[in-house]
Amino acid sequence: MSRSPSASRVALVTGGIGGIGSEVCLQLALTGRTVIAVDLATRSDRIEAFREHIAASKGAIRFEPCDVSDFKACGSLIEHIEHNIGHVDILVNAAGITRDTSLRKMDPQHWHELMRVNLDGVFNTCRHVVEGMTARGFGRIVNLSSVNGQTGQFGQTNYSAAKAGVHGFSMALARETARKGVTVNTVSPGYCDTPMVAAVPQEIRQQIISDIPVGRLGTPADIARAVVFLTADDAGYITGANLPVNGGYFMSF
Ligand SMILES: NC(=O)c1ccc[n+]([C@@H]2O[C@H](COP(=O)([O-])OP(=O)(O)OC[C@H]3O[C@@H](n4cnc5c(N)ncnc54)[C@H](O)[C@@H]3O)[C@@H](O)[C@H]2O)c1
């Protein structure tokens, strides 16, 4: 049986050893892609858990350290990958941080640190892959936004602004690349059972779960399924879209 073209693709996943990112890496690898998980070199605490999580991938995933908030470092990373592994066909931006506090108490550091990762990080990686993707006539970019970018959230003016910005960015880039075989979409998770949400106080977490129509937190696998769908070779007619994966927590059209 011949391998589908999707199977030979190279995928780069930022935040690749995080709760959602590591499951995205695994699902992409299980569909035959060569996967590069990109994350901070300093997350040695997570790397072991990540290695265990991806054991089923049989070596199709490798780790490359990079701080996505550093434009030059992202350029060097892409160059290194293209030279040693292959052209980046699929880019998934899942690196993200929170710096929650009400605006009254938010200082510029809370704001800028978050913007540098959650929004600049998307620019920094997309900027370095987009030319190659359009020149080759194929690319799939999926940027992780959030339900809180759609609805706003108390204590998250910085996060909600960045995540709404990620979707605006993605729609604009989708228009720029649509005729060149490159799609750009966002996936907006609701609340998922990951370290990011585990950091929310227990009583607030219980309140959130009772507000989710499906009656549970999302899982990283729920989100990865949407990412894998949007990165398929035959998903070429979906671009500039946002795919909400939130258990019905926020419905719109
Ligand atoms: N977990 C949720 O409920 C939820 C909901 C909505 C949106 N999201 C979004 O999904 C994405 C993944 O979230 P998660 O739950 O897996 O979070 P996570 O904290 O488990 O993973 C995020 C990863 O990003 C990495 N990272 C942080 N700064 C970085 C940098 N400068 N350079 C490279 N990597 C960096 C972290 O080391 C971490 O591994 C994020 O963009 C997040 O905002 C998550």
The ligand as an ORCA input file, in Angstrom:
! r2SCAN-3c Opt
* xyz 0 1
  N      -5.148     24.165     28.671
  C      -6.219     24.852     28.324
  O      -7.283     24.700     28.917
  C      -6.176     25.815     27.182
  C      -7.343     26.484     26.841
  C      -7.329     27.365     25.784
  C      -6.166     27.582     25.079
  N      -5.027     26.932     25.435
  C      -3.821     27.226     24.666
  O      -3.298     26.008     24.156
  C      -1.873     26.093     24.110
  C      -1.261     24.924     24.891
  O      -1.701     24.997     26.242
  P      -1.352     23.867     27.327
  O      -2.540     23.701     28.148
  O      -0.748     22.705     26.641
  O      -0.275     24.646     28.199
  P       1.073     24.067     28.848
  O       1.499     25.101     29.841
  O       0.923     22.672     29.291
  O       2.057     24.084     27.587
  C       2.559     25.265     27.024
  C       3.978     24.985     26.597
  O       4.536     26.179     26.039
  C       5.887     26.220     26.418
  N       6.421     27.577     26.334
  C       6.168     28.620     27.157
  N       6.900     29.686     26.792
  C       7.636     29.295     25.718
  C       8.593     29.945     24.916
  N       8.945     31.225     25.130
  N       9.171     29.254     23.896
  C       8.827     27.956     23.667
  N       7.922     27.287     24.406
  C       7.339     27.951     25.419
  C       5.895     25.714     27.869
  O       7.183     25.316     28.275
  C       4.889     24.585     27.787
  O       5.508     23.342     27.537
  C      -1.510     27.456     24.694
  O      -1.313     28.365     23.643
  C      -2.714     27.828     25.495
  O      -2.833     29.223     25.626
  C      -5.001     26.050     26.486
*
